[in-house]
Amino acid sequence: MTDAINPTIAQTSPGIASAEEGLVILDGPAGVAVTLTPEAAVGTGKSLIAAAAAAMTQSPEGPE
């Protein structure tokens, strides 16, 4: 049985993306996988980069 991911704990391993038969497959931790069209993958990638940049400017402890 695969261990479930606890959504309240940040994952530290990056997902691995691959292209297969015209689709993009993103493999994440604990067996999580997402299949995307190329257009959806580009949009997801841009969104992830923007969110990561914003997160890097925030305190991990949250608001005081």
C-alpha positions, 0 to 999 in steps of 0.5 A: 500500500502506498503512503498517502501524502499529508497536504499540510507537510511541504514536499521537498522533492521536486516533481519529474516531468516527461513527454509521452505521446504528445502529453506531459506527465508530471510524477510527484512524491508518493506516486502522485502523477498528473497528465497534462496537455502541452498547453496545460503544462506550460500554464502550470509551469508558469503558475508554479514559478510565479507562486514559488517566487512569491513564496520565497519572499514570505515568512515560513511561520506565517503572519504574526 
